[in-house]
Amino acid sequence: MSNQQTNRYGSRIGLGTWQFGGPNVQNGRATGWGDIDETAAVQTVHVALEQGVRFFDTADSYGAGQSERFLKRALANRPDAIICTKFGNVLTPASQPQDFSPAYLHKAVEDSLDRLGRDRLDILLLHSPPDNFDWSTYDPAPFDQLIQAGKIGAYGVSSKSVYGARRVMEAGFGSVLEVIYNALDRRAETVLFDTPEAGSYTFIGRVPLASGFLNPTYLTQEPSFPPDQYRHYLPDRDRNWLLTSVRSLAFLEELPGGLATSALRFCLSNEAVSVIIPGARNAHQVAANCAAEALGPLPDDILARIREAVPDVPDHWKPAVH
């Protein structure tokens, strides 16, 4: 990460706004985080701005544009805010749930600009294309033309997995990658960050709190997720592994800020990550997120304890060949 990037983002703590999309029901199933009040969402953004946060991550499919509309209201008169949005998940899917064609790209950009009240998208990402997406036949020219036209500042991919992200890097598409990285899932370190191509990319760390499982509440309590949250539908084996692994990191609760703040400090300990995007629904969560940067990277002995306590992800999270 260059000093220029650091100064541009202001803080390495950003704000993910998936929560602002509400339940986000698709095909009868919630794919979001439950109901949220617009006023509360706007206040959350304002508190984040007061804490020095400048980077905001969203997507056109979060609540069929609701997250972007909330950000428009929250970031009015804040041209210093950096907005990263995503496209490709069709808002009214029929037989084709994703569309990354040039025609849909241009429509998505114009629609996002309108919902956000902006003349330019700082970063535009393809939203979770399949890991086996054929990058050899995908033309980047329309994206470069959007940069030349001043519609976007940079482009890249928000990847489903680190293995899909590696294929993006091998193809040399774009300059920004949004990838899973947290204390429980550290695969990006070896699959992405240590590769020769890594220097050509800005890395945004997503799900830095492991979908909210890196939460001190779950050290002693069983989680119960309502049907309007996507976590309600997690397979039992994934839910159980996450819960067991979080409890293996209970020692992080003893550090300043506690478990969640320490988990974010873990992400910030890796200089390959330019910015992380934890979500928040209220001022308390924003403050806990921002405390991570104030406290700084974790000591080496704590990083070693994390790796020893949770050596790897489950085998079924890995492809047969990667």
C-alpha positions, 0 to 999 in steps of 0.5 A: 500500500502506497503512502498516496493510497493511505492519505487518500483513504484517510483511515484504513478502517472503512464502513461496509454498508451491506446492512443498509440494504435491509433483509434484501429478500431474493427468491423468498430468502433473506440475503441481508442483515434484517430491517434497519431504519434510514435515520439510524443508518445515516447517523451511523455514517455521520459518526463514522465520518466524525471518527475519520472514516472516509471509505464506504463500500456498497453495492447496487443490489444491497436492498435493490439500491437502498444502501446507495440511496441511504449513502446519498443522504448521509454523504451529502456535501461530503465530496471527500468520501470515497465510495466503492460500489459493485454491479452485476447481480441483476436486481430483478433476476429471471433466468440470468441472475448476473450480468456483466455485459457492457450494456448492463455495465453502463446502465448500472453505472448511471443508476448507481451515480443517480442513487448516490448523487455523485458524478463519479464512482471512485471504485467500481467492482464486479460483484461476486462473479463465478470463480471460474469466470472466463477472464480471457474473453472479458474485455476491460475496454468499456471500463477503461472508457468509463475512466476516461469519461470521468465516470469511475476512478478505478475498477476490479472485482469483489471476489467470491473466494480467494481462488477466484481472486487469484484468477483475476490477478493472473488475468491482470484485470483491473487494479482493485480486489475485494477479498475475504480476510479475517483472523479465522480465514487467512487464505489470502495471505498465501493465495494472493498477498504473496504472489508476484502480481500482488503489487499491481492491486489494491486489496480491500479486506471484506468480512473482517469480523467473519460475518459477525461471528468474531463477537464476544457474545458468542464466546458464552452464548449460542447465536440465534439469527432471525429469518430476515438475516442471511446467517439464519440459513448458514449450513450447520457445519459452517455455523458450528466451525465458526462458533468453535473457532471464535471460542478458540480465540477467546484470549483476544477478549482480554486485549484492549477493546476486546475480541471484535476490535482485536480481530480488526487489529489482526487485519490491520497488521497485514500491510498488504490490506489497504482498507477493511470494511467492517459493517456497523448499525450504530455509533457504538459499533463504529467506535469499536471499529475505529478503536482498532486503528488507534490501538495499532497492529497486534503484537507478533506473539498474539498473531502467532497465537491466532494462527496456532488456535485456528490453523486453517479453514475447513477442507470443504471451503477449499476447491478440490484443486487450487 
